[in-house]
Amino acid sequence: MVLVGSSGAGKSTLTNTLAGRALQDTGAVREHDSRGKHTTTSASSRCAAADRLRNYHKLLREARRDSMTILERQQQLSIWKARGKAGRARLKMKMGEA
């Protein structure tokens, strides 16, 4: 999960409240506008960049597939089948089978 908002909006306070413990430092509220003072200076996302990128690419593939016509899907399936068949043939050649 990612929280986005302007400085002092309460992202750290919300994170702490949802977690039920103090994960982020928070500061006092300014008197003139009742907003928090800029306190948090680091990110704490534990997700690996590779995982996020893989998920992003998966979403792109799904969006692309959802926008394809039936004919385009059939053509894509034919391409995948041909690649699989060629890959199996290469493997047989590599293993010395004919």
HELIX and SHEET records of a PDB file:
HELIX    1   1 LYS A   11  ALA A   19  1                                   9    
HELIX    2   2 ALA A   49  ASP A   66  1                                  18    
HELIX    3   3 ILE A   70  LYS A   94  1                                  25    
END                                                                             
